[in-house]
Amino acid sequence: MKDSIDFARMNIPQLFRKLLIPTVLGMVFSVAFVITDGVFVGHGIGSDALAAVNITAPLFLISTGIGLMFGVGASVVASIHLSHGKVKTARINITQAVVVSTLLLALYSLAVTLFAPEVARLLGSSDRLLPLAVEYMRWFVPFLPFSALLSSGMFFIRLDGSPNYAMFCNAVPAVINIILDYVFIFICGWGMTGAALATSLGYIVGAAMIVVYLSRRRHVVRFCRVKTSRKSLRLTRRNVGYMCRLGLSSFLCEAAIATMMFSGNYVFIRYLGEDGVAAFSIACYFFPIIFMINNAIGQSAQPILSYNFGAGDLGRVRQAFHLALATAVAVGAAIFAVTLLFSRGIVSMFIESGYPAFEIAVEGLPLFASGFVFFAVNIVSINYFQSVERPRPAMALTLLRGFVFLVGCFFGLPHLAGVPGIWLAVPLSELLTFGVVIAIYTLSRRRSL
């Protein structure tokens, strides 16, 4: 299923489209994966179950962030090595990333599973939500290494010139999850256990597809045997450290969503109780649409940017970045318009109108979506800096938008604007970060003059 892709010579718009279309379609399936859980949990189990899943969501985001960190870091390094003709070195980087990230996530999953009730309380669960949250965690957390492998592996498959196969790695798990969600929740009546198990089985299948692809000898980007001598282990530690520095912003982007959920859950439960958390959970289920699509735009541009940056063709680098940026802005504006016009229909996908959380979500969702355009620019800019080996500005932007500005807005705005201030916390943090992005671009252009 390898596609005819030449990162060095193919026309940039044509190359970008070849990568973008299957990558966005793959992300759409990922969105379907996430949203289906919310729809089935909300209608099949109830409003409290929806809130309980949202309480545990930061655990998934952290594991996905680790997968993305290794995926982005190893993909950037491997892209540059491939542009220099160092195929074996690129394979070693890919193999090191997969092995180390899997070991880390296995330890993470074990620790969280052993202390599930304590972790749920730490994430803000109330006594009423605790049994549901723990039940979900027991059948979901042990399988997090598979979700992370799925996240990282698609970078390597796209780098090998097979974006269509990468799309199927998202599509197949999504279809499995949708079918099993219905069977386990509505037919078998397994409740939270069924919802968690359906998701986990989908991730296992997707991860298996990644491993099968990277194990085939006919592919350029594939696994290879890595030596375990003391010298080799030192080199592995050095390589992994560099990959993590390059990809750390991707991890922090996921950790920022976890921070958004944690802070939002804390503030909403303080102001509006469990119904507020249930309403906020709908925004958190909807948010992956804009995040994953913009991430898809950045991921589509990444191998083009990294390969041509390694080859020294800065004109192609600029062209690819500007194309990605324009695409992201258009998508962000379109999704905001859809949210503004159809917020009631979106909320009704998750819960019935009889729940108190329904009207809270209908009023808040358009406010929450008002920062989508700024978010689009910020995400693509962070991806750009990572792709051209500039981790410092990528890190600065990620820390500001996802932690400094976000936490400050969540805990400050409600004092000024009440409940609407909680919904506007994320848009304001994105707007402030957008201002920093403009400042960085302005300074960079002045230095180049």
Secondary structure, DSSP 4 states (H G I P E B T S, - for coil): ------TTTS-HHHHHHHHHHHHHHHHHHHHHHHHHHHHHHHHHT-HHHHHHHHHHHHHHHHHHHHHHHHHHHHHHHHHHHHHTT-HHHHHHHHHHHHHHHHHHHHHHHHHHHHTHHHHHHHTT--TTTHHHHHHHHHHHGGGHHHHHHHHHHHHHHHHTT-HHHHHHHHHHHHHHHHHHHHIIIIIS--HHHHHHHHHHHHHHHHHHHHHHHHH-TTSSS-------SHHHHHHHHHHHHHHHHHHHHHHHHHHHHHHHHHHHHHHHHHHHHHHHHHHHHHHHHHHHHHHHHHHHHHHHHHHHHHHHHHHT-HHHHHHHHHHHHHHHHHHHHHHHHHHHHHHHHHHHTTS-TTSHHHHHHHHHHHHHHTTHHHHHHHHHHHHHHHHTT-HHHHHHHHHIIIIIHHHHHHHHHHHHHSHHHHHTHHHHHHHHHHHHHHHHHHHHHHHH-
